[in-house]
Amino acid sequence: MRKVIKVMSKKKSTLCFLLILSITLSAFSLTLEEAFALALEGPEGKLLKASSATSDFYYSLEVNSRYTTHQNLSIGELKAATRYQGLNVTSTYNILTERLDTRFSWPISFFSPVAPKRAPADVAISLRGKIVNLFFALLENESSLPIRELSLEIAQTEYENVKREFERGNKSVNDLTLALSSKQKARDQLEQVKSNYVENLSDIYFYLSLPEIPKLTYDYSQPFAIIDTLPLTEEDSQNLDFPLLYAKYELQQIKSQQYPQFTLEGVVTVDNLSVASSYLGVNLRYLLVDSNRKSRLQIAYDKIETETIQREIKERELLKQKKRWLSDYNNAVVALDTAKVVLDETTELYNLVERAFADGLVHEFELKKTKLALQQAQHQLKVAHHKCTKMQLVINGLIPYQQQLTPGIY
């Protein structure tokens, strides 16, 4: 569908865009947080959750049978196996003899170390980054549409004025050519905004599996403040510590092999619905000699030393990265404050020109140019808000840093 949109002619793109606009007049509203939730239930979100799903519990069931010429059915068995953490249970049911054998084994860890746990990974971080970019790109497409329409109207008027003056001999061919080029450029920009809007809407419709076209909403009144520092979080420390902790765990595993290893075992046999036999025992394993133990210990010590150095390097790089995030966020906040000042000044200018137009002091063409400046200031304020939100999401670990650098198409 995306390829079809890209090769769509300008006329078809405009008609499609107008059709979508008519639909959105009655569409439901959708916030960014709601878009995140819907994305997890969409096709890519379901795939992410399915691929990341893990469980300590395992089970299987199989049928084992054999037919021979001497005996129609010589073997007929049902086998089931279950594993949860260290506990293993297997059962075999013989269809011919109606005999059920169940065995289990469970390692008893008196001396075995406990493996460290890695901080849970956020599998949806990349998907949220895509949704953020599409969400704000659509809002900026909608905001820039009236700007491009008014720009085309102004360029058309300017071209007609230059054309009229050219016919009177007051303008050169170069003046006329430049005016025509400006009009054509304004028309192309308007068509580009419409095309981008349709494509972005198609993408977000796919990711969210929406029943109808949404009307995106965003709170432009939410405040943003300068942040002084951005320290490491608990999750950051866990991710930094894990490789070193795991290297120490591997060392302890090697050392624990010098101690006895115990396994609790048991068998229960059921024949004709009654327990025929059973036993419970302990298996002892003790490694007396291991010629590779010394070299494996040295490798483990070397790995701990390497991971210690790597942790320092990774922490320094992460702090540098967070410093960049902090700088980008604070710059976005400053740009937002500047956009607010520009909007206030432009609004005041527009009000002055509007009163002058009402008094007959300025031409309508000048009023339209001032209105265009006001719309551009309003648009830039929205863009500044979007940049602040993106960087805030990056700082909070909800979207990757690369994602917020992807520009929206205005």
Phi, psi and chi 1 to 4 in degrees:
 res  aa     phi    psi   chi1   chi2   chi3   chi4
   1 MET       -  -36.1 -178.2  176.0 -178.7      -
   2 ARG   -63.7  -40.8  -59.4  177.4 -167.7  174.6
   3 LYS   -64.7  -36.9  -67.6 -177.6  178.4  179.5
   4 VAL   -62.9  -41.7  173.1      -      -      -
   5 ILE   -64.0  -39.1  -67.9  174.4      -      -
   6 LYS   -66.9  -34.4  -71.8 -178.4  179.5  179.4
   7 VAL   -93.5    3.5  -58.4      -      -      -
   8 MET   -64.4  139.2 -170.3 -177.1  -63.6      -
   9 SER   -67.9  160.5   66.0      -      -      -
  10 LYS   -61.6  -37.7  -69.8 -176.4  178.4  179.9
  11 LYS   -66.7  -46.1 -176.9  176.0 -179.7 -179.5
  12 LYS   -65.8  -37.0  -70.7 -176.6  178.5  179.2
  13 SER   -61.9  -41.6  175.2      -      -      -
  14 THR   -65.8  -43.3  -56.6      -      -      -
  15 LEU   -63.6  -42.2  -69.5  174.5      -      -
  16 CYS   -63.4  -41.1 -177.1      -      -      -
  17 PHE   -63.2  -44.3  176.7   77.0      -      -
  18 LEU   -64.5  -36.6  -66.1  176.8      -      -
  19 LEU   -63.7  -42.9  175.7   60.8      -      -
  20 ILE   -65.2  -40.4  -68.7  177.0      -      -
  21 LEU   -60.2  -38.2  -80.7 -175.3      -      -
  22 SER   -67.2  -31.7   65.4      -      -      -
  23 ILE   -72.3  -40.3  -64.2  174.9      -      -
  24 THR   -68.1  -14.2   56.4      -      -      -
  25 LEU   -62.0  -28.3  -67.3  177.0      -      -
  26 SER  -116.2   17.6   58.4      -      -      -
  27 ALA   -81.1  159.9      -      -      -      -
  28 PHE   -78.3  154.4   68.1   95.9      -      -
  29 SER   -83.1  152.9   60.8      -      -      -
  30 LEU  -145.5  121.9 -178.1   70.0      -      -
  31 THR   -90.4  169.9   64.9      -      -      -
  32 LEU   -64.9  -40.7 -177.0   58.7      -      -
  33 GLU   -63.5  -40.5  -68.6   74.1   16.6      -
  34 GLU   -66.2  -35.2  -67.9  169.6  -19.7      -
  35 ALA   -64.7  -39.7      -      -      -      -
  36 PHE   -59.1  -45.8  -74.1  160.2      -      -
  37 ALA   -64.5  -41.7      -      -      -      -
  38 LEU   -67.0  -33.8  -73.3  173.7      -      -
  39 ALA   -63.2  -35.0      -      -      -      -
  40 LEU   -67.7  -24.0  -70.2  176.4      -      -
  41 GLU   -95.5   -2.6  -58.1  -56.7  -37.7      -
  42 GLY   -80.1 -178.1      -      -      -      -
  43 PRO   -61.0  -44.2   19.0  -31.1      -      -
  44 GLU   -72.8  -37.1 -174.0  164.5  -28.6      -
  45 GLY   -62.5  -43.8      -      -      -      -
  46 LYS   -63.4  -38.5  -69.6  180.0  179.5  178.1
  47 LEU   -65.0  -40.9 -179.4   61.7      -      -
  48 LEU   -62.8  -45.2  -73.6  173.0      -      -
  49 LYS   -65.9  -37.2  -71.0 -169.1  -68.5 -174.2
  50 ALA   -68.9  -40.1      -      -      -      -
  51 SER   -72.9  -23.1   61.2      -      -      -
  52 SER   -97.8   -5.7   62.9      -      -      -
  53 ALA   -70.4  125.5      -      -      -      -
  54 THR  -130.5  154.9   57.7      -      -      -
  55 SER  -151.2  143.5  175.9      -      -      -
  56 ASP   -79.5   -9.2  -66.7  -30.0      -      -
  57 PHE   -96.5  133.1  179.5   73.5      -      -
  58 TYR  -135.6  143.9  163.4   82.0      -      -
  59 TYR  -150.0  156.6   65.3   91.2      -      -
  60 SER  -152.2  158.1   65.1      -      -      -
  61 LEU  -144.9  129.8  179.3   65.3      -      -
  62 GLU  -139.8  159.4   66.0  176.1   75.3      -
  63 VAL  -115.7  131.5  176.2      -      -      -
  64 ASN  -124.0  118.1 -178.0   19.1      -      -
  65 SER  -141.9  156.2   62.0      -      -      -
  66 ARG  -146.1  131.3 -177.0  172.2   64.2 -170.8
  67 TYR  -112.2  138.0  -70.0   86.0      -      -
  68 THR  -129.8  167.6   64.8      -      -      -
  69 THR   -73.7  -26.7   56.4      -      -      -
  70 HIS   -83.1  -30.0  -58.4  -69.1      -      -
  71 GLN  -142.5  121.4 -171.7  176.6    3.6      -
  72 ASN   -51.8  -47.5  -70.4  -24.0      -      -
  73 LEU  -131.8  104.3  179.7   61.9      -      -
  74 SER   -92.1  -29.3   60.8      -      -      -
  75 ILE  -136.4  129.7  -63.9  178.2      -      -
  76 GLY  -146.0  109.0      -      -      -      -
  77 GLU  -134.6  149.3  -65.5  177.2  -23.9      -
  78 LEU  -114.5  125.9  -72.4  176.2      -      -
  79 LYS  -118.6  134.3  -69.4 -175.1  177.3 -178.9
  80 ALA  -129.7  142.4      -      -      -      -
  81 ALA  -137.0  141.8      -      -      -      -
  82 THR  -137.5  139.1  -57.6      -      -      -
  83 ARG  -138.5  128.1 -177.8  175.2   65.7 -114.2
  84 TYR  -135.8  112.6  179.1   70.4      -      -
  85 GLN    55.0 -115.2  -65.6 -177.5  -11.7      -
  86 GLY   -94.6  -10.0      -      -      -      -
  87 LEU   -82.1  128.3  175.9   62.6      -      -
  88 ASN  -121.3  129.8  -69.6  -84.9      -      -
  89 VAL  -131.0  129.3  179.4      -      -      -
  90 THR  -129.0  140.7   58.5      -      -      -
  91 SER  -132.1  139.1  -64.6      -      -      -
  92 THR  -129.8  125.1  -58.0      -      -      -
  93 TYR  -113.8  121.2  177.0   69.2      -      -
  94 ASN   -89.8  117.4 -168.4  -50.4      -      -
  95 ILE   -68.4  -33.6  -59.4  174.0      -      -
  96 LEU   -72.8  -45.3  -63.4  176.8      -      -
  97 THR   -96.7   -5.3   62.6      -      -      -
  98 GLU    54.5   43.2  -62.8 -176.6   -6.3      -
  99 ARG  -110.5  135.7  179.6 -171.8 -179.6   96.1
 100 LEU  -120.1  121.9  174.6   64.8      -      -
 101 ASP  -114.1  127.8  -68.9  -41.6      -      -
 102 THR  -124.3  128.1  -59.5      -      -      -
 103 ARG  -124.8  146.9  -60.0  173.9 -179.6  -89.8
 104 PHE  -142.7  154.8   75.0   88.7      -      -
 105 SER  -143.5  142.7   62.9      -      -      -
 106 TRP  -147.0  108.3 -169.6    9.9      -      -
 107 PRO   -63.5  135.4  -20.2   31.6      -      -
 108 ILE  -102.0  112.5  -56.3  174.2      -      -
 109 SER   -96.3   88.2  -57.7      -      -      -
 110 PHE   -82.5  -34.8  -69.5  115.7      -      -
 111 PHE  -121.1   -2.9  -50.4  102.9      -      -
 112 SER   -76.4  136.8  -61.9      -      -      -
 113 PRO   -74.1  160.9   28.7  -34.7      -      -
 114 VAL   -94.7  128.2  178.9      -      -      -
 115 ALA   -69.1  138.0      -      -      -      -
 116 PRO   -71.0  155.0   28.2  -34.4      -      -
 117 LYS  -107.5  134.6  -67.5 -175.4  177.7 -179.2
 118 ARG   -79.1  148.9 -173.9 -170.6  -62.4  -90.8
 119 ALA   -61.8  135.9      -      -      -      -
 120 PRO   -58.6  133.6   20.3  -31.3      -      -
 121 ALA   -81.1  144.5      -      -      -      -
 122 ASP   -90.0   99.0 -175.0    0.0      -      -
 123 VAL   -73.1  -17.2  -63.1      -      -      -
 124 ALA   -96.6    5.9      -      -      -      -
 125 ILE   -63.6  -41.4 -174.4  171.4      -      -
 126 SER   -68.1  -40.6  177.4      -      -      -
 127 LEU   -63.7  -42.2  177.6   58.9      -      -
 128 ARG   -61.7  -36.8  -83.3 -164.6  -62.5  -91.3
 129 GLY   -60.9  -41.4      -      -      -      -
 130 LYS   -64.0  -42.9  -65.0  176.8 -177.5  178.4
 131 ILE   -65.1  -41.6  -60.7  -56.6      -      -
 132 VAL   -59.3  -47.2  165.3      -      -      -
 133 ASN   -62.5  -44.2  -77.5  -33.9      -      -
 134 LEU   -66.7  -42.1  -74.1  171.9      -      -
 135 PHE   -58.7  -51.2 -168.1   92.5      -      -
 136 PHE   -74.9  -30.8  -73.2  139.4      -      -
 137 ALA   -62.9  -39.9      -      -      -      -
 138 LEU   -65.6  -44.1  -80.8  168.0      -      -
 139 LEU   -61.3  -38.9  -73.3  175.8      -      -
 140 GLU   -74.1  -32.4  -70.6  162.6   12.7      -
 141 ASN   -61.3  -46.4  -71.1  152.9      -      -
 142 GLU   -63.3  -39.2  -66.8  175.2   -2.1      -
 143 SER   -69.7  -35.1  175.0      -      -      -
 144 SER   -83.5  -14.0   60.8      -      -      -
 145 LEU   -58.4  -53.3  176.5   62.0      -      -
 146 PRO   -63.1  -28.2   20.1  -31.3      -      -
 147 ILE   -65.2  -46.0  -64.4  175.1      -      -
 148 ARG   -68.5  -35.6  -64.0  -53.4  178.4 -168.1
 149 GLU   -66.0  -44.3  -70.3  175.0  -22.9      -
 150 LEU   -69.0  -36.2 -174.0   55.9      -      -
 151 SER   -61.9  -40.4  -64.1      -      -      -
 152 LEU   -66.3  -40.0  177.5   57.8      -      -
 153 GLU   -62.9  -42.3 -175.5  179.5  -15.3      -
 154 ILE   -66.9  -43.1  -68.9  173.4      -      -
 155 ALA   -63.8  -37.5      -      -      -      -
 156 GLN   -63.7  -43.4  178.4   67.2   36.7      -
 157 THR   -65.2  -42.9  -58.1      -      -      -
 158 GLU   -63.3  -39.6  -72.7 -178.3  -27.0      -
 159 TYR   -64.2  -42.2  172.2   72.0      -      -
 160 GLU   -63.7  -39.0  -65.5  -61.6  -26.9      -
 161 ASN   -65.3  -44.6  -68.9  -21.2      -      -
 162 VAL   -65.9  -39.8  172.3      -      -      -
 163 LYS   -61.1  -42.1 -179.4  179.9  177.5 -178.4
 164 ARG   -65.0  -42.1 -173.8  165.0   47.4 -108.3
 165 GLU   -68.9  -31.9  -68.9  -60.7  -45.2      -
 166 PHE   -66.0  -41.2  173.4   77.4      -      -
 167 GLU   -64.5  -25.4  -68.2  173.0  -13.9      -
 168 ARG   -87.5   -4.9  -64.6  174.4 -179.2  174.3
 169 GLY    87.5   11.9      -      -      -      -
 170 ASN   -96.6   -8.7  -61.9  -32.4      -      -
 171 LYS  -128.5  148.7  -66.7  -70.7 -176.5  178.9
 172 SER   -86.9  170.6   65.0      -      -      -
 173 VAL   -62.0  -37.0  174.1      -      -      -
 174 ASN   -63.3  -41.2 -175.0   55.6      -      -
 175 ASP   -61.5  -42.4  -65.7  -28.7      -      -
 176 LEU   -67.0  -41.6 -176.5   61.8      -      -
 177 THR   -63.7  -41.8  -57.3      -      -      -
 178 LEU   -65.3  -39.5  -70.8  175.9      -      -
 179 ALA   -65.8  -39.9      -      -      -      -
 180 LEU   -66.5  -40.5  177.3   60.2      -      -
 181 SER   -62.9  -40.0  176.7      -      -      -
 182 SER   -64.4  -39.8  -62.7      -      -      -
 183 LYS   -65.8  -43.8 -175.5 -174.4   74.7  168.3
 184 GLN   -65.0  -39.3  -67.3  171.3  -20.2      -
 185 LYS   -64.0  -42.4 -178.1  178.9  179.1 -179.5
 186 ALA   -63.7  -37.6      -      -      -      -
 187 ARG   -67.6  -42.8 -176.2  174.8   59.4 -119.0
 188 ASP   -64.0  -39.3  -68.6  -18.2      -      -
 189 GLN   -65.0  -37.4  -71.4  174.9  -22.9      -
 190 LEU   -65.2  -44.2  174.3   59.9      -      -
 191 GLU   -65.9  -34.1  -67.7  -59.6  -35.7      -
 192 GLN   -66.2  -41.4 -174.6   64.6   48.2      -
 193 VAL   -61.5  -43.9  168.6      -      -      -
 194 LYS   -62.7  -43.9  -67.7  178.4 -179.7  180.0
 195 SER   -64.2  -43.0  175.8      -      -      -
 196 ASN   -64.2  -38.2  -68.7  -22.7      -      -
 197 TYR   -62.2  -46.1 -178.7   84.5      -      -
 198 VAL   -62.8  -43.0  172.2      -      -      -
 199 GLU   -67.3  -45.1 -176.2  172.5   -5.0      -
 200 ASN   -64.2  -37.7  -69.3  -29.5      -      -
 201 LEU   -66.0  -38.5 -165.0   58.0      -      -
 202 SER   -62.7  -40.7  170.5      -      -      -
 203 ASP   -66.5  -48.1  -72.0  -16.9      -      -
 204 ILE   -68.7  -31.5 -157.7  168.6      -      -
 205 TYR   -62.0  -38.3 -173.8   86.9      -      -
 206 PHE   -69.5  -49.5  166.2   76.8      -      -
 207 TYR   -64.0  -33.1  -77.3  115.8      -      -
 208 LEU   -97.1   -8.8  -54.8 -173.3      -      -
 209 SER    50.6   54.7  -64.5      -      -      -
 210 LEU   -78.4  143.7  -62.9  172.3      -      -
 211 PRO   -75.6  -23.9   26.9  -34.4      -      -
 212 GLU  -152.0  170.8   55.4 -178.4  -53.4      -
 213 ILE   -70.1  129.4  -54.6  -61.8      -      -
 214 PRO   -87.2  158.3   33.7  -35.7      -      -
 215 LYS  -106.7  107.2  176.8   62.9  177.8  177.3
 216 LEU   -73.1  137.7  -53.7 -175.8      -      -
 217 THR  -127.0  145.8   59.2      -      -      -
 218 TYR  -148.1  137.4  175.1   81.0      -      -
 219 ASP   -86.9  103.4 -177.9   13.0      -      -
 220 TYR   -84.0    4.3  -70.5  100.1      -      -
 221 SER   -94.8   -7.5   63.7      -      -      -
 222 GLN   -67.2  136.7   58.6  178.6  -48.7      -
 223 PRO   -86.0  156.1   30.8  -32.9      -      -
 224 PHE  -132.8  136.5  -64.6   94.0      -      -
 225 ALA  -123.8  155.4      -      -      -      -
 226 ILE   -64.7  138.1  -64.5  -67.3      -      -
 227 ILE  -107.7  131.6  -60.5  176.8      -      -
 228 ASP   -81.5  -46.5  -64.2  -33.0      -      -
 229 THR  -134.6  159.4   59.0      -      -      -
 230 LEU  -137.5   83.5 -166.2   59.2      -      -
 231 PRO   -75.1  171.3   29.4  -34.1      -      -
 232 LEU   -70.2  140.6  -64.3  178.2      -      -
 233 THR   -89.4  171.5   63.8      -      -      -
 234 GLU   -62.0  -38.2 -178.3  178.5   -6.9      -
 235 GLU   -65.9  -38.1 -176.7  179.3  -10.3      -
 236 ASP   -58.9  -45.9  -67.6  -27.7      -      -
 237 SER   -64.5  -39.2  -61.7      -      -      -
 238 GLN   -62.7  -43.6  -71.7  179.2   -7.3      -
 239 ASN   -66.5  -35.7  -70.8  -31.6      -      -
 240 LEU   -71.0  -37.4  -71.2  170.7      -      -
 241 ASP   -78.8  -25.6  -67.9  -22.2      -      -
 242 PHE   -56.6  -50.3  179.1   78.8      -      -
 243 PRO   -58.1  -39.5  -23.9   35.5      -      -
 244 LEU   -69.5  -42.5  177.9   57.7      -      -
 245 LEU   -63.1  -37.6  -67.9  175.7      -      -
 246 TYR   -70.1  -35.6 -161.9   82.6      -      -
 247 ALA   -64.2  -39.1      -      -      -      -
 248 LYS   -67.6  -35.6  -67.6  179.5  178.7  179.2
 249 TYR   -63.8  -42.0  162.1   72.7      -      -
 250 GLU   -63.5  -37.0  -69.3  177.7  -32.1      -
 251 LEU   -63.7  -44.3  173.8   62.7      -      -
 252 GLN   -65.2  -32.3  -66.8  -57.9  -41.4      -
 253 GLN   -62.1  -43.2  -86.6 -169.1  -43.3      -
 254 ILE   -64.7  -42.3  -62.4  173.5      -      -
 255 LYS   -66.6  -33.8  -70.9 -177.1  175.8 -179.3
 256 SER   -69.5  -16.6   67.9      -      -      -
 257 GLN   -70.1  -12.9  -67.9  175.9   -1.1      -
 258 GLN   -80.0   -9.5   64.5 -178.4  -42.0      -
 259 TYR   -98.5  158.7  -57.6  108.7      -      -
 260 PRO   -63.1  142.2  -21.4   32.4      -      -
 261 GLN  -110.3  123.4  -52.3  -67.8  -41.0      -
 262 PHE  -109.0  144.5  -62.3   93.7      -      -
 263 THR  -137.1  124.9  -57.8      -      -      -
 264 LEU   -83.4  126.2 -176.9   64.4      -      -
 265 GLU  -128.1  154.1  -63.6  178.9  -19.8      -
 266 GLY  -158.5  152.3      -      -      -      -
 267 VAL  -137.8  135.3  176.0      -      -      -
 268 VAL  -128.8  126.9  177.2      -      -      -
 269 THR  -115.8  124.8  -59.5      -      -      -
 270 VAL  -112.4  123.8  177.3      -      -      -
 271 ASP  -129.4  123.1 -163.3   -4.9      -      -
 272 ASN    55.5   45.3  -65.3  -37.0      -      -
 273 LEU    65.2   19.0  -58.6  179.0      -      -
 274 SER  -135.9  150.7   62.9      -      -      -
 275 VAL   -71.7  113.9  177.4      -      -      -
 276 ALA   -84.3  -39.1      -      -      -      -
 277 SER  -160.4  158.9   63.3      -      -      -
 278 SER  -164.4  154.5   65.0      -      -      -
 279 TYR  -155.1  157.3   86.4   84.6      -      -
 280 LEU  -134.6  129.2 -179.2   65.4      -      -
 281 GLY  -147.5  173.1      -      -      -      -
 282 VAL  -122.3  127.5  177.1      -      -      -
 283 ASN   -97.6  129.2  178.9   45.1      -      -
 284 LEU  -110.4  129.9  170.5   63.0      -      -
 285 ARG  -127.0  126.0  178.0 -179.6  178.2  -87.6
 286 TYR  -135.2  118.9 -174.5   64.2      -      -
 287 LEU   -84.2  113.6 -176.6   63.4      -      -
 288 LEU   -83.0  -44.8  -63.3  176.0      -      -
 289 VAL  -136.4  135.7  179.1      -      -      -
 290 ASP  -141.1  106.1 -177.3    2.3      -      -
 291 SER   -68.2  -21.3   60.4      -      -      -
 292 ASN   -93.7   -0.8  -66.0  -33.0      -      -
 293 ARG   -61.6  -43.5 -175.2  172.1 -176.3  -85.4
 294 LYS   -63.1  -44.2 -174.5  175.9 -179.2  179.7
 295 SER   -68.8  -36.7   61.3      -      -      -
 296 ARG   -67.8  -35.6  -71.1 -166.9  -65.5  119.7
 297 LEU   -64.4  -42.7  -77.5  172.5      -      -
 298 GLN   -64.0  -41.0 -174.6   58.7   50.1      -
 299 ILE   -61.6  -40.9  -67.2  173.3      -      -
 300 ALA   -64.8  -42.1      -      -      -      -
 301 TYR   -64.0  -40.5  -78.5  118.1      -      -
 302 ASP   -64.3  -38.2  -68.5  -17.4      -      -
 303 LYS   -65.9  -38.7 -173.9  174.9 -178.9 -180.0
 304 ILE   -62.8  -42.6  -70.2  175.8      -      -
 305 GLU   -63.8  -41.7 -176.7  178.1   -4.4      -
 306 THR   -64.3  -44.9  -59.1      -      -      -
 307 GLU   -66.9  -30.2  -68.0  -61.9  -16.5      -
 308 THR   -64.1  -43.5  -59.0      -      -      -
 309 ILE   -68.3  -42.7  -62.1  172.9      -      -
 310 GLN   -61.7  -36.1  -74.4  -66.7  -32.6      -
 311 ARG   -62.8  -42.0 -168.3 -157.6  180.0  -76.1
 312 GLU   -63.4  -40.8  -64.6  177.3   -2.6      -
 313 ILE   -65.7  -45.9  -65.0  173.6      -      -
 314 LYS   -64.1  -38.9  -69.0  177.0 -178.5  177.7
 315 GLU   -64.9  -41.2 -179.1  176.8   -5.3      -
 316 ARG   -64.3  -41.4 -173.5  163.1   57.6 -111.8
 317 GLU   -66.5  -39.0  -69.2  -60.9  -39.9      -
 318 LEU   -65.8  -39.2 -178.6   57.1      -      -
 319 LEU   -65.5  -37.6  -71.8  172.1      -      -
 320 LYS   -64.0  -41.9  -72.0 -179.0 -179.5  179.4
 321 GLN   -63.0  -44.6 -173.5 -179.6   58.9      -
 322 LYS   -64.2  -32.3  -77.4 -178.9  170.8  -75.9
 323 LYS   -64.7  -39.0 -171.5  175.4 -179.1  179.6
 324 ARG   -65.7  -42.9  -71.5 -164.7  -61.6  -89.6
 325 TRP   -58.8  -45.0  -63.1   -5.8      -      -
 326 LEU   -62.0  -42.5 -176.1   64.2      -      -
 327 SER   -64.5  -44.6  175.9      -      -      -
 328 ASP   -64.0  -40.9  -74.3   -4.6      -      -
 329 TYR   -64.5  -48.7  171.0   78.7      -      -
 330 ASN   -64.2  -36.7  -72.6  -24.5      -      -
 331 ASN   -63.4  -38.1  -71.1  -22.6      -      -
 332 ALA   -65.9  -37.9      -      -      -      -
 333 VAL   -65.6  -42.3  173.0      -      -      -
 334 VAL   -63.0  -42.7  171.6      -      -      -
 335 ALA   -63.2  -34.9      -      -      -      -
 336 LEU   -66.0  -44.3  175.8   60.9      -      -
 337 ASP   -62.2  -39.8  -67.3  -23.6      -      -
 338 THR   -64.6  -41.4  -58.0      -      -      -
 339 ALA   -63.0  -35.0      -      -      -      -
 340 LYS   -65.3  -42.0  -69.1  177.7 -179.6  177.8
 341 VAL   -64.6  -43.9  173.0      -      -      -
 342 VAL   -61.6  -41.3  171.2      -      -      -
 343 LEU   -64.3  -42.0  177.8   58.6      -      -
 344 ASP   -61.9  -43.7  -69.1  -19.4      -      -
 345 GLU   -66.2  -42.2  -66.4  173.7  -16.7      -
 346 THR   -69.1  -36.0  -50.6      -      -      -
 347 THR   -63.2  -42.4  -59.1      -      -      -
 348 GLU   -62.5  -42.0 -178.5 -179.1    1.7      -
 349 LEU   -62.0  -44.5  172.3   63.6      -      -
 350 TYR   -63.1  -40.5  177.2   74.4      -      -
 351 ASN   -61.8  -39.7  -68.4  -24.5      -      -
 352 LEU   -64.6  -45.7  -71.6  172.6      -      -
 353 VAL   -66.9  -36.8  175.8      -      -      -
 354 GLU   -64.1  -40.9 -171.1  177.1   36.1      -
 355 ARG   -67.4  -38.6  -73.5 -164.6  -64.6  -90.9
 356 ALA   -64.7  -37.2      -      -      -      -
 357 PHE   -65.9  -40.0  172.9   72.6      -      -
 358 ALA   -63.7  -31.4      -      -      -      -
 359 ASP   -86.5    0.2  -64.9  -23.1      -      -
 360 GLY    78.6   20.9      -      -      -      -
 361 LEU   -91.2  -22.8  -59.4  177.8      -      -
 362 VAL  -130.5  159.4  -63.3      -      -      -
 363 HIS   -81.2  157.3 -166.8  -89.2      -      -
 364 GLU   -61.6  -30.9 -178.5 -177.1    7.4      -
 365 PHE   -62.1  -39.1 -177.3   68.9      -      -
 366 GLU   -67.8  -35.7  -61.0  -61.3  -30.9      -
 367 LEU   -64.2  -40.9  178.1   63.4      -      -
 368 LYS   -64.6  -39.5  -71.6 -177.8  178.5 -179.3
 369 LYS   -65.9  -36.6  -66.9  174.9   68.6  175.0
 370 THR   -70.2  -37.2  -50.0      -      -      -
 371 LYS   -63.9  -37.4 -177.2  178.9 -179.8 -179.6
 372 LEU   -62.2  -43.0  176.5   61.8      -      -
 373 ALA   -61.7  -38.1      -      -      -      -
 374 LEU   -66.1  -43.9  177.1   60.9      -      -
 375 GLN   -63.2  -38.4  -69.9  177.8  -16.4      -
 376 GLN   -65.4  -39.0  -70.1  171.7  -24.3      -
 377 ALA   -66.5  -39.4      -      -      -      -
 378 GLN   -64.3  -40.1  -67.6  169.6  -22.1      -
 379 HIS   -64.9  -44.6  175.2   77.1      -      -
 380 GLN   -64.2  -32.2  -70.7  -55.5  -42.4      -
 381 LEU   -64.5  -42.7  179.4   63.9      -      -
 382 LYS   -64.2  -42.8  -67.3  179.9  178.4  179.7
 383 VAL   -61.2  -40.6  172.2      -      -      -
 384 ALA   -64.1  -39.4      -      -      -      -
 385 HIS   -61.1  -44.1  -98.0  -74.0      -      -
 386 HIS   -62.9  -40.8  -60.6  166.5      -      -
 387 LYS   -64.8  -39.7  -71.0 -178.7  178.7  178.4
 388 CYS   -62.8  -42.6  -73.3      -      -      -
 389 THR   -65.6  -41.8  -59.2      -      -      -
 390 LYS   -60.4  -46.2  -72.9 -179.1 -180.0 -179.9
 391 MET   -68.5  -32.8  -80.5  -46.9  -54.2      -
 392 GLN   -64.4  -40.2 -168.6  176.1   62.7      -
 393 LEU   -66.5  -36.5  -68.0  171.7      -      -
 394 VAL   -63.4  -47.3  169.3      -      -      -
 395 ILE   -61.1  -38.0  -70.8  173.9      -      -
 396 ASN   -80.4   -0.3  -67.2  -24.3      -      -
 397 GLY    77.1   20.6      -      -      -      -
 398 LEU   -92.4  -25.2  -65.5  176.8      -      -
 399 ILE  -136.5  151.4   64.0  173.5      -      -
 400 PRO   -72.1  155.1   24.0  -31.9      -      -
 401 TYR   -61.5  -36.7 -177.0   63.4      -      -
 402 GLN   -63.0  -34.3  -54.9   89.9  -78.0      -
 403 GLN   -63.0  -40.5  -66.7  -73.6   -8.6      -
 404 GLN   -71.7  -15.3   68.3   87.2   28.1      -
 405 LEU   -81.1  -13.2  -64.8  177.8      -      -
 406 THR   -71.5  116.3  -55.2      -      -      -
 407 PRO   -74.4  143.8   28.6  -33.9      -      -
 408 GLY   -77.8  156.3      -      -      -      -
 409 ILE   -97.6  114.2  -57.0  174.9      -      -
 410 TYR   -91.0      -  -46.6  140.5      -      -
